């Protein structure tokens, strides 16, 4: 079940991308599952096809899905497998500005540990 909040400051394509990733983490989507077509999902969600397309292409660039001609977008990520060095570095690169911002606001290492634990728990229980 995907819910997009048009009032959110987070762009719709990012909301969609994140919800697909979280569905994989929870085991709702598994390696080999096929996502709905771009056109079909856009219609179901009442959003522009380009929004879905952008989400799918970002997921593909992260190695989470593979877009296969005539088959669609297939989940290739395996949440049971450890991240490759390349994936690890990509996560570090994306987290660095967020960590820096947290440090500017006075968060310390313990605050970050608690925050990450809380976020992980929330993702897994939804």
N, C-alpha and C positions, 0 to 999 in steps of 0.2 A: 504494500500500500504506500503510495507516494503522495505526500502532501506538500505543495509549494505555497509559500506565503508571499503574495505579490506586494505586501506592505513592508516586507523585510528589506534591510539595507544590503543583504546578501543577494547577488544576482541569481535569477532563476536557474541558469545553467549550473552554477556552483551548488545550489541547493539540491538539484537533481543528481549531480555527480556525487555529492556527499551521501545522499540517501542510498544510492546504489552501492557505494563502498560499505556503508554501515550494514546493508542487507547481506553483503558477503560475509562480514565479520560475524553476524548473528547466525549464519548458516541458512538464511532464507534463500539466498542464491549461492550456488556452488559451481565449481569448475565444470564447464561443459554446458551449463544452462545458456539458453539464448534469450537475449533481451527483446522486447517488442521492437517492431520496425520504428524508424524515426517518425514516419508519417503517422503510424498507429498510436504511438505513445503521445505525440504532440496533440493528436485529436482527442485522445482520452483525457489528457490533462488540460486541454483548452489553451495550449501555448503554441508559439511559432515553431515550425519544423527546425529552423536554424538554431533555436535554443537547445533542442534535443540533440541535434547534430554536433553542436559545440561540446556538449557534455560527453557524448560518445567519443569524440576525437580526443578530448583530454584524457578520458579513461584509457583509450588506446595508447596514447603517448606515455602513460604511466605504466603500461604493461598489465593492466587490469582486465581489459577486454581485447578481443581481436575482431576487427570488422572483416567478415568473409563475404565476398560477392555471392549473391543468391542465397546466402544462409543467414546473414545478418550479423549482429553483434553478439559474440560468444564470450562468456566469462572464461578467462584463462588464469586468473589469479587463484592461488591456493593459500588460504589464510593459515593452513597448518605448516606451511613451508616458511623458513626464515628468509628475510629480505636479502637480496644480493647486495654486493658492495655498491653497485650503481644505484639501486633503490634506496639504500641507506643514505648515501650522499645526497640524493634528491630530497629526502625527508629532512635532513640536516639543513639544506639550503632553504627549504620552505619554512622551517621552524625558527631559524636564526633571527629574522626580523621580529617575530612574535615574542621570542625570549628577550630580545633587546628592549622591546616596548614594555614588557613586564618588569624588567630591571629598572627602567626609567620611572615606573610607577611604584617602585619600592618593594617588589616581590623578591623573596630570597629563594634559595635552593629548596628549602623545606616547603615553601608555598607552592613551588612548581611541582614537586612530588605529589602533594595533596591534590593539586589541580588536575594533574594527569590521571591520577587514580580515580578521581571523581568522574572525569570525562569518560574514561574507559568503562567504568561501571555503568554509567548511564547509556552508553552506546550498546552494551551487551544486554541490558535488561529491557530495552524498548520492544 
